[in-house]
């Protein structure tokens, strides 16, 4: 194959490593941030995702997306199962927030019940020597933390203790003694009618 000399030079310069280039001039690197836009804002129409087309044309898939979101499925599994885009999953999640909120309450109750059952089962297995002693505290702690998280309770409690020395207490008592006492008269005010 025959290439013209100018084309051959251009191709060889683009494929050769930089340290083998014939010139010592500094290279100008251009990134996307410092390049001008190719399109004007009048030429571009932003995508608007509403999920309405999915609801109109494939209502079963729309319902399946909502159901999978309520069950806590991952976005990638929803995309594969329902053949929708991540944008559609996101907009369905925001449109059906009320329905998903109710399912989270139900899920929270189920997790609480599962926590109680799992703790009881762990205790039973521990009594029967079916479970190593080192596993029980870890499993129980995880279950309790998850239950607290779903109930909206804090999962961590930070306790701050301040200890005072005897000298600090004496200094504080001395300050209280040195404070000026204000003389005041106290009188009862009759209620206004």
C-alpha positions in Angstrom: 0.0 0.0 0.0 1.4 3.4 -1.0 0.8 6.4 1.2 1.7 10.0 0.3 4.6 11.4 2.3 2.6 14.0 4.2 0.1 11.4 5.3 2.9 9.0 6.2 4.5 11.7 8.4 1.3 12.5 10.2 0.5 8.9 10.9 4.0 8.2 12.1 4.0 11.2 14.4 0.7 10.2 16.0 1.8 6.7 16.7 5.4 7.4 17.8 6.1 7.8 21.5 6.5 11.4 22.6 10.2 11.1 23.6 11.1 10.0 20.1 9.5 13.0 18.5 11.9 15.0 16.3 11.1 18.4 17.9 11.9 19.7 21.4 9.0 22.2 21.5 6.7 21.8 24.5 3.4 20.0 23.7 0.1 21.7 24.2 -2.3 19.3 25.9 -6.0 20.2 25.4 -8.6 18.7 27.6 -12.4 18.8 27.2 -12.7 21.6 29.8 -10.6 24.1 27.8 -12.1 23.3 24.4 -15.0 25.4 23.0 -18.4 23.7 22.6 -19.2 22.4 19.1 -23.0 23.0 19.5 -24.9 26.1 20.5 -27.5 25.9 23.1 -30.2 26.6 20.5 -29.1 23.4 18.7 -29.3 21.2 21.7 -32.5 19.7 23.2 -31.9 18.3 26.7 -33.3 14.9 27.5 -36.3 14.9 29.8 -37.1 11.6 31.5 -40.6 11.3 32.9 -41.3 7.5 32.8 -44.6 8.3 31.2 -43.7 6.4 28.0 -42.9 3.3 30.0 -46.1 3.6 31.9 -48.2 4.1 28.7 -46.5 1.4 26.5 -45.4 -1.2 29.1 -47.4 -0.8 32.3 -46.4 -4.2 33.6 -42.7 -3.3 33.4 -43.5 0.0 35.1 -45.2 -1.9 37.9 -42.3 -4.3 38.0 -39.8 -1.5 38.4 -41.8 -0.1 41.3 -42.1 -3.5 42.9 -38.4 -4.2 42.6 -37.6 -0.8 44.0 -39.9 -1.5 47.0 -38.1 -4.9 47.5 -34.7 -3.1 47.6 -33.4 -4.4 44.3 -30.3 -2.8 42.9 -30.6 -0.4 39.9 -28.5 -2.7 37.7 -30.7 -5.7 38.4 -33.8 -3.6 37.6 -32.2 -2.4 34.3 -31.5 -6.0 33.3 -34.9 -7.4 34.4 -37.1 -4.7 32.9 -34.9 -3.5 30.0 -35.0 0.1 31.0 -32.4 2.9 31.4 -31.0 4.1 34.7 -32.6 7.4 34.1 -36.0 5.7 33.9 -35.4 3.9 37.2 -34.4 7.1 38.9 -37.5 9.0 37.7 -39.8 6.1 38.6 -38.3 6.1 42.1 -39.0 9.9 42.5 -42.5 9.7 41.0 -43.6 6.7 43.2 -41.9 8.0 46.4 -45.2 7.7 48.4 -45.7 4.1 47.4 -42.1 3.3 48.2 -42.3 5.0 51.6 -45.1 2.7 52.6 -43.2 -0.4 51.5 -40.2 0.8 53.6 -42.4 0.9 56.7 -43.4 -2.7 56.0 -39.8 -3.7 55.4 -38.8 -2.0 58.7 -41.3 -4.1 60.6 -40.1 -7.3 58.9 -36.5 -6.5 59.8 -37.5 -6.0 63.4 -39.2 -9.3 63.5 -36.3 -11.0 61.7 -33.9 -9.5 64.3 -35.9 -10.9 67.2 -36.2 -14.4 65.5 -32.5 -14.4 64.6 -31.4 -13.4 68.1 -33.6 -16.2 69.6 -32.2 -18.7 67.1 -28.7 -17.6 67.9 -29.3 -18.1 71.6 -30.8 -21.5 71.0 -27.8 -22.6 68.8 -25.4 -21.1 71.4 -27.1 -23.2 74.2 -26.9 -26.3 72.0 -23.2 -25.6 71.2 -23.9 -25.4 67.5 -22.4 -22.0 67.1 -19.0 -20.7 68.1 -19.0 -18.2 71.0 -17.1 -15.6 68.9 -19.8 -15.4 66.2 -22.8 -14.6 68.5 -21.7 -11.0 69.6 -20.9 -10.0 66.0 -24.1 -11.3 64.5 -26.2 -9.9 67.3 -24.5 -6.5 67.1 -25.1 -6.3 63.3 -28.7 -7.2 63.7 -29.3 -4.7 66.5 -27.6 -1.9 64.6 -29.6 -2.6 61.5 -32.8 -2.6 63.5 -32.0 0.7 65.2 -31.1 2.2 61.8 -34.4 1.3 60.3 -36.3 2.5 63.4 -34.5 5.9 63.1 -32.6 5.5 66.4 -29.0 6.3 66.7 -26.7 3.4 66.0 -23.8 4.9 68.0 -23.8 6.7 71.3 -20.8 8.9 72.1 -20.4 9.5 75.8 -18.2 12.3 77.1 -17.1 12.2 80.7 -15.3 15.1 82.3 -13.5 14.5 85.5 -12.7 17.4 87.9 -9.8 17.5 90.3 -10.2 18.5 93.9 -8.3 21.7 93.2 -10.7 22.7 90.4 -13.7 22.1 92.7 -12.1 24.2 95.4 -11.4 27.1 92.9 -15.1 27.0 91.7 -16.4 27.1 95.3 -14.1 30.1 96.1 -15.4 31.9 93.0 -19.0 31.3 94.2 -18.1 32.8 97.6 -16.4 35.9 96.1 -19.4 36.8 93.9 -21.3 39.9 94.9 -24.7 39.3 96.4 -27.5 41.4 95.2 -30.1 42.6 97.8 -33.6 42.6 96.5 -37.0 42.6 97.9 -39.6 40.1 96.7 -43.2 41.1 96.7 -46.4 39.4 95.5 -48.2 41.1 92.7 -52.0 40.7 92.7 -53.5 39.3 89.5 -55.0 41.8 87.2 -58.6 41.6 86.4 
